[in-house]
Amino acid sequence: MNYTSKISASLLLVLAISGCTGTPMKTSQLESSQYTVIGHSEAKATGLLLFGVIPIQQNNRFVRAQNDAIQSKGGDAMINTQVQENWFWAWVLTGYTTTVSGDVVKLKNVQ
C-alpha cells in the first residue's frame, strides 16, 4: 500500500467514525419539589439513511423529537420519558421515525 492509499484510508476511517456520532438525549434526575407537571406530550422526528451509508437528519432525531414534545407544552424538561422507533424501507433509503412521549414539566426557581 503506497503513501497516498494510506492517507486516503485513514481519512475515510476518520470521516466514517465522525459521521456516525449522534446527539444524546438529555435527561435529568429531578425531585418532585423542583417542577410542576404541565401535561403529557408526544412528538416524532424522522431521519433517513440514503444508500445505507449517508445519514440525513438521522443522528439527532431523538433530540429533535424530545425538544418538540417539550416545546409543544411550553415546558422546560420531560419526565417519565418513553422512546419508540419505527422504520420503513424504500429502494435507495431506510427511514427511522422516533416517537418520544412523556410528562412535560416546568422547573421551579428553587434557591
N, C-alpha and C positions, 0 to 999 in steps of 0.2 A: 504494500500500500504506500503510495507516494505522499508527500507532504500535503499537497492540495486535497487529496482524498481524506486525510486525517482531519484537516481543518474543517472540511465540509461535513464529515461525520460528527465531529464534536459540536459544530454549530447546529446541526439538525437535532442532536440529542438535547442540547440546551433549549432550543425552541419547543421541542415536544414536551419537555418537562415543565417549562414555564407556561406553556399554553394550556396545560391541564389543571391549573390551580383554580380553585373556586373561592368564593367569599363565604366564610362561615356564618351561620345564623347566630345571632347573639341572644342568649337567654340570661336572665338574672334570677338570683335567689332573693325573693322579696318576702319580707314579713307582712302579714295582713294589715298591720298598722301603717304601712308605708304607701298604701294605694287605696283607691276606690274603684270598684268594678263598674265599668261603663256598660258593657254588654258583650254578647257573643258576636264574633265576626269571622268571615272566611274570605279568602282571595286566592286567585290562581295566577300562575305565570308559566309560560311555555318557552322552552329552549329547543333548538334543533341541532342535529349533528349531520352535516352535509357530507355525503360520500363516506360516512363512517369515521371521518377524521377532523373535519372543520367545524368547530363549535360556533354556533350563532346564538347569542343570549342564553347560553347553556349553563355557564358556571355560576351565575348569580341569581338564578331563578328562585331559589329558596328564599333569599333575602328580599327580592322584589315582591314575592307573594306575601311574606310576613309584613313588610313595610306597608303594602297596600291595605292589608287587613287592619293594621293599627290605625292608619290614617283615615280609613273609611269611618271610623268611630270618633276620630279626634283624640285618640289616646296617646300614651307615652310608651307603653310596653304591652306584652302579651303573656298571660299565664295559662296553664293547662293546655299547652300547645300540642296540636296533632298535625302530623305531616303525612300526606298521601301522594302517591305518584302513579300516573298512568302514562302509557306510551303508545305511540302509533308509528306505523311504518309506511313509507312510500318508496318508490323506486330508487331515488337518489338521497333520501334523508330518513332519519329517525327523529321523531319528536317526543319530547318528555314534558308532560304537564304536571306541575306540582301544585297541590292544594294545601294551604296552611290555614288551620282554624284554631280558635281558642277564645278565651275571655280577654277582652281589651281592658286595660286599666289606666287610670290617670294617677300619676305619682303625686303624693302629698309633699309639701315642703316641710320635711322633718329636720328640725335644728338640733 
